[in-house]
């Protein structure tokens, strides 16, 4: 039987299946936010999607930073890294924040300093409130903080200490989660902070380190890691079965990190079979490319869709077919706005990266 995970190193260049994986994670988030809780509450798959996002970020950013470490002029390459990250992340983010502020959205006006300071997730913890409709931006804040702090650590250590730095990042995540469970089990807000998501980011960084050193993962290892989803399923079912424990949430998280880390590596190498065909399918890959906009806009489109439907006599609060129309309306609007934003906002700024290469022009 043909193994769906080829035993070969990760190829250089663009890996479309990673965008496909990102797309599926984002579409799962949209499903959770667009349909009533009763349809997805039994299977809490939202945190798994967040794990996918963070493992991907840890992998892709650390992959870049490991190459920056080898630059002839590391100072220049480091500055280029930060400028290129700013060009990728902030134009869309600042545009959305400015638009919501101009529209008079109260949480944006009250939390503007936190939003501009890339610490809106900390504000949610301080306020003990999701500050709708911007609560989903906590993950963007975690990414921003990671982009700022991780290069400082990874570019400062010696080569032989790189795996220790990555191990330290993973350890911060594990210990932070354990501390929360032991001393603050009733506090869900701390889960949006960077330290409690460091395990996923560190797992992605570990993949980048293995790739950088040409240290592959065998198909049997990947299958063993993927089997951790069985542990995740057990941790999901256990509370419903009456097996009460405050540790189930941590078991869910850590098992999802292990399994999704294997999935990210497999997609980076290139899955074969139906899974590979799905992740590499053009429409799915395209959604993956516009995922940043999809995620940022999706929780905001209801500000447009709900009044529009009510204006033509469709009230989603009545349930039934109106609720389906509302969900589909949000989905279509999100994808349309994200697509326009990708081509009109993100790509023009992304093309400016050519002005800030990682190597000086004089270096050839």
C-alpha positions as CSV (number, residue, x, y, z in Angstrom):
1,X,0.0,0.0,0.0
2,X,1.3,3.5,-0.9
3,X,2.3,5.5,2.2
4,X,0.4,8.9,2.1
5,X,3.4,10.6,3.8
6,X,6.5,10.4,1.6
7,X,9.7,9.8,3.5
8,X,11.7,12.7,2.0
9,X,12.9,16.1,3.2
10,X,10.7,19.2,3.0
11,X,11.2,20.8,-0.4
12,X,12.4,24.4,-0.8
13,X,10.0,27.1,-2.0
14,X,6.3,27.5,-1.7
15,X,4.3,24.5,-0.2
16,X,0.6,24.9,-1.3
17,X,-0.6,22.2,1.1
18,X,0.4,24.4,4.0
19,X,-2.0,27.0,2.7
20,X,-4.6,24.3,2.2
21,X,-4.2,23.3,5.8
22,X,-4.5,26.9,6.9
23,X,-7.7,27.2,4.9
24,X,-9.3,24.2,6.6
25,X,-8.4,25.6,10.0
26,X,-9.9,29.0,9.1
27,X,-13.1,27.5,7.6
28,X,-13.6,25.5,10.8
29,X,-13.3,28.8,12.8
30,X,-16.0,30.3,10.5
31,X,-18.3,27.3,11.1
32,X,-17.9,27.7,14.8
33,X,-18.6,31.4,14.8
34,X,-21.4,31.4,12.1
35,X,-23.6,28.6,13.3
36,X,-25.4,28.2,16.7
37,X,-23.4,26.6,19.6
38,X,-25.6,23.5,19.7
39,X,-24.2,22.3,16.4
40,X,-20.6,22.2,17.5
41,X,-20.4,22.3,21.3
42,X,-20.0,18.5,21.6
43,X,-16.7,18.7,19.6
44,X,-14.6,21.7,20.6
45,X,-12.6,21.8,17.4
46,X,-12.0,25.6,17.6
47,X,-8.8,25.3,19.7
48,X,-7.4,22.7,17.3
49,X,-7.7,25.3,14.5
50,X,-5.8,27.8,16.7
51,X,-3.1,25.2,17.3
52,X,-2.7,24.8,13.6
53,X,-2.3,28.5,13.1
54,X,0.3,28.8,15.8
55,X,2.3,25.7,14.7
56,X,2.4,27.0,11.2
57,X,3.5,30.4,12.4
58,X,6.2,28.9,14.6
59,X,7.4,26.8,11.7
60,X,7.5,29.5,9.0
61,X,8.9,32.3,11.2
62,X,11.6,30.1,12.7
63,X,12.5,28.8,9.3
64,X,13.2,32.4,8.2
65,X,15.1,33.2,11.4
66,X,17.4,30.2,11.1
67,X,18.4,31.6,7.6
68,X,18.8,35.1,9.0
69,X,21.3,33.6,11.5
70,X,23.4,32.5,8.6
71,X,23.4,35.9,6.9
72,X,26.7,37.5,6.2
73,X,25.3,40.8,7.6
74,X,23.0,39.5,10.4
75,X,22.2,43.1,11.6
76,X,20.9,44.0,8.1
77,X,19.0,40.7,7.8
78,X,17.3,41.2,11.2
79,X,16.1,44.7,10.3
80,X,14.8,43.3,7.0
81,X,12.9,40.6,8.9
82,X,11.1,43.1,11.0
83,X,10.3,45.4,8.1
84,X,9.0,42.5,6.1
85,X,6.8,41.3,9.0
86,X,5.4,44.8,9.4
87,X,4.6,45.0,5.6
88,X,2.8,41.6,5.9
89,X,0.8,42.1,9.1
90,X,0.1,45.7,9.9
91,X,-1.4,47.4,6.7
92,X,-4.6,45.3,6.9
93,X,-4.6,45.3,10.7
94,X,-4.2,49.1,11.0
95,X,-6.8,49.6,8.2
96,X,-9.4,47.5,10.1
97,X,-8.7,49.2,13.4
98,X,-8.9,52.7,11.8
99,X,-12.1,51.7,10.1
100,X,-13.8,50.4,13.2
101,X,-12.6,53.5,15.2
102,X,-14.0,55.8,12.5
103,X,-17.3,53.8,12.6
104,X,-17.5,54.5,16.3
105,X,-17.3,50.8,17.5
106,X,-17.1,51.3,21.3
107,X,-14.6,48.5,22.2
108,X,-12.1,49.8,19.5
109,X,-12.4,53.4,20.9
110,X,-11.9,52.2,24.4
111,X,-9.1,49.8,23.7
112,X,-7.3,51.7,20.9
113,X,-4.0,52.0,22.8
114,X,-4.1,48.2,23.5
115,X,-4.9,47.5,19.8
116,X,-2.1,49.7,18.5
117,X,0.3,48.4,21.1
118,X,-0.3,44.8,20.0
119,X,-1.5,43.7,23.4
120,X,-5.3,43.6,23.0
121,X,-5.3,40.1,24.3
122,X,-3.9,41.4,27.6
123,X,-6.7,44.0,27.6
124,X,-9.3,41.2,27.4
125,X,-7.7,39.6,30.4
126,X,-7.7,42.9,32.4
127,X,-11.3,43.6,31.3
128,X,-12.5,40.0,31.7
129,X,-14.5,40.6,28.6
130,X,-14.2,39.7,24.9
131,X,-15.1,43.2,23.8
132,X,-17.2,42.1,20.9
133,X,-16.8,42.3,17.9
134,X,-13.0,42.3,18.2
135,X,-12.5,39.4,20.6
136,X,-11.1,37.1,17.9
137,X,-8.1,39.5,17.5
138,X,-6.4,37.9,20.5
139,X,-4.7,35.4,18.2
140,X,-3.4,38.3,16.0
141,X,-2.0,39.9,19.2
142,X,-0.3,36.6,20.1
143,X,1.3,36.4,16.7
144,X,2.4,40.0,16.8
145,X,4.1,39.5,20.2
146,X,5.8,36.3,19.0
147,X,7.1,38.1,15.9
148,X,8.6,40.8,18.1
149,X,10.1,38.6,20.9
150,X,11.1,35.3,19.4
151,X,13.7,36.8,17.0
152,X,15.3,38.6,20.0
153,X,15.9,35.2,21.6
154,X,16.7,33.0,18.6
155,X,19.1,35.4,17.0
156,X,21.0,36.0,20.3
157,X,21.9,32.4,21.2
158,X,24.8,30.4,19.9
159,X,24.2,27.7,17.3
160,X,24.5,24.9,19.8
161,X,21.9,26.6,22.0
162,X,19.2,26.9,19.4
163,X,17.5,23.6,20.3
164,X,17.6,24.7,23.9
165,X,15.9,28.0,23.1
166,X,13.2,26.1,21.2
167,X,12.8,23.7,24.1
168,X,12.6,26.6,26.4
169,X,9.7,28.0,24.3
170,X,7.8,24.8,24.5
171,X,8.5,24.5,28.2
172,X,7.1,28.0,28.8
173,X,3.9,26.9,27.2
174,X,3.6,23.7,29.1
175,X,4.5,25.2,32.5
176,X,2.1,28.2,32.0
177,X,-0.8,25.8,31.3
178,X,0.0,23.7,34.3
179,X,0.2,26.8,36.5
180,X,-3.1,28.1,35.2
181,X,-4.8,24.7,35.9
182,X,-3.4,24.3,39.4
183,X,-3.8,27.9,40.7
184,X,-6.4,29.5,38.4
185,X,-8.6,26.8,37.0
186,X,-11.7,29.0,36.8
187,X,-10.0,31.7,34.7
188,X,-10.5,31.1,31.0
189,X,-9.0,34.5,30.1
190,X,-5.4,33.6,30.6
191,X,-5.6,31.2,27.7
192,X,-5.4,34.1,25.3
193,X,-1.9,35.1,26.5
194,X,1.3,34.4,24.6
195,X,2.9,32.1,27.3
196,X,0.0,29.8,27.3
197,X,0.2,29.4,23.5
198,X,4.0,29.0,23.4
199,X,3.8,25.2,23.1
200,X,2.2,25.4,19.7
201,X,4.6,28.1,18.5
202,X,7.5,26.1,19.9
203,X,6.4,22.9,18.2
204,X,6.4,24.7,14.9
205,X,9.9,26.1,15.7
206,X,11.1,22.5,16.4
207,X,9.9,21.5,12.9
208,X,11.8,24.4,11.4
209,X,15.0,23.4,13.3
210,X,14.6,19.8,12.1
211,X,14.2,20.9,8.6
212,X,17.1,23.3,8.8
213,X,19.4,20.5,9.9
214,X,18.0,18.0,7.4
215,X,16.6,16.0,10.3
216,X,13.6,14.3,8.8
217,X,10.6,12.7,10.5
218,X,9.8,9.1,9.4
219,X,6.3,8.2,8.3
220,X,6.0,5.9,11.4
221,X,7.0,8.8,13.7
222,X,4.4,11.0,12.0
223,X,1.7,8.3,12.4
224,X,2.6,7.9,16.0
225,X,2.3,11.7,16.6
226,X,-0.9,11.8,14.6
227,X,-2.4,9.2,16.9
228,X,-2.4,11.8,19.6
229,X,-5.7,12.9,18.2
230,X,-7.1,9.7,19.7
231,X,-6.0,11.1,23.1
232,X,-7.6,14.4,22.2
233,X,-10.9,12.6,21.4
234,X,-10.7,10.8,24.8
235,X,-10.2,14.1,26.6
236,X,-13.2,15.5,24.7
237,X,-15.4,12.6,25.5
238,X,-14.3,12.1,29.1
239,X,-16.2,15.0,30.7
240,X,-19.4,14.1,28.8
241,X,-19.0,10.6,30.2
242,X,-18.8,11.9,33.7
243,X,-15.0,11.5,34.2
244,X,-14.5,14.9,35.8
245,X,-11.0,16.3,35.9
246,X,-9.5,19.7,35.7
247,X,-6.7,18.4,33.5
248,X,-8.8,17.5,30.5
249,X,-8.4,20.9,28.9
250,X,-4.6,20.6,29.1
251,X,-4.7,17.0,27.7
252,X,-6.8,18.2,24.8
253,X,-4.4,21.1,24.1
254,X,-1.1,19.1,24.3
255,X,-2.4,16.1,22.3
256,X,-3.7,18.5,19.6
257,X,-0.3,20.2,19.5
258,X,1.5,16.8,19.0
259,X,-1.0,15.7,16.3
260,X,-1.2,19.0,14.4
261,X,2.6,19.3,14.5
262,X,2.8,16.0,12.6
263,X,0.1,17.2,10.2
264,X,2.0,20.4,9.4
265,X,5.2,18.4,8.7
266,X,3.3,16.0,6.5
267,X,1.7,18.9,4.6
268,X,5.0,20.6,4.2
269,X,6.6,17.5,2.8
270,X,3.5,16.9,0.6
271,X,0.7,14.5,1.4
272,X,-0.4,12.0,-1.2
273,X,-3.8,10.5,-1.8
274,X,-7.2,12.1,-1.1
275,X,-5.8,14.2,1.8
276,X,-3.1,15.7,-0.4
277,X,-5.5,16.3,-3.3
278,X,-7.8,18.2,-0.9
279,X,-5.0,20.3,0.6
280,X,-3.6,21.1,-2.8
281,X,-6.9,21.8,-4.5
282,X,-6.8,25.3,-6.1
283,X,-9.9,26.8,-4.3
284,X,-8.8,25.5,-1.0
285,X,-5.2,26.8,-1.5
286,X,-6.6,30.2,-2.5
287,X,-8.7,30.4,0.7
288,X,-5.5,29.6,2.6
289,X,-3.7,32.5,0.9
290,X,-6.3,35.0,2.0
291,X,-6.8,33.4,5.4
292,X,-5.3,36.4,7.3
293,X,-8.1,38.6,5.9
294,X,-10.7,35.8,6.4
295,X,-9.8,35.6,10.1
296,X,-9.6,39.3,10.7
297,X,-12.9,40.2,8.9
298,X,-15.0,37.2,9.7
299,X,-16.2,38.4,13.2
300,X,-17.0,41.9,11.8
301,X,-19.1,41.0,8.8
302,X,-22.2,40.5,10.9
303,X,-22.2,44.2,11.4
304,X,-23.0,44.4,7.7
305,X,-24.9,41.1,7.0
306,X,-27.4,41.3,9.9
307,X,-28.8,44.7,9.1
308,X,-28.9,43.9,5.4
309,X,-31.0,40.7,6.0
310,X,-33.3,42.4,8.5
311,X,-33.8,45.2,6.0
312,X,-35.3,42.7,3.6
313,X,-37.4,41.0,6.2
314,X,-35.1,38.1,7.1
315,X,-34.6,37.8,10.9
316,X,-31.9,35.1,11.8
317,X,-33.2,35.2,15.4
318,X,-36.3,33.3,14.2
319,X,-34.1,30.3,13.4
320,X,-34.8,27.8,10.6
321,X,-33.9,28.8,7.1
322,X,-33.3,32.4,8.1
323,X,-30.4,31.2,10.3
324,X,-28.9,29.2,7.3
325,X,-29.2,32.3,5.1
326,X,-27.4,34.3,7.8
327,X,-24.6,31.8,8.1
328,X,-24.1,31.6,4.3
329,X,-24.3,35.4,4.0
330,X,-21.5,35.8,6.5
331,X,-19.4,33.2,4.8
332,X,-19.8,34.7,1.3
333,X,-19.3,38.2,2.6
334,X,-16.2,37.2,4.5
335,X,-14.6,35.5,1.5
336,X,-15.5,38.3,-0.8
337,X,-14.0,41.1,1.4
338,X,-11.0,39.0,2.3
339,X,-10.3,38.4,-1.4
340,X,-10.6,42.0,-2.3
341,X,-8.4,43.0,0.7
342,X,-5.8,40.4,-0.4
343,X,-5.5,41.8,-3.9
344,X,-6.0,45.5,-3.1
345,X,-4.3,45.9,0.3
346,X,-2.1,42.9,1.2
347,X,-0.4,42.1,-2.1
348,X,0.6,45.7,-2.9
349,X,2.3,46.0,0.5
350,X,3.7,42.5,0.1
351,X,5.4,43.5,-3.1
352,X,7.3,46.2,-1.3
353,X,9.3,43.4,0.4
354,X,11.5,43.4,-2.7
355,X,12.9,46.8,-1.4
356,X,14.1,45.1,1.8
357,X,15.9,41.9,0.9
358,X,17.6,39.8,3.5
359,X,20.9,40.4,1.8
360,X,22.4,43.8,0.9
361,X,22.5,44.5,-2.8
362,X,26.3,44.9,-2.5
363,X,26.5,41.3,-1.3
364,X,25.2,39.9,-4.5
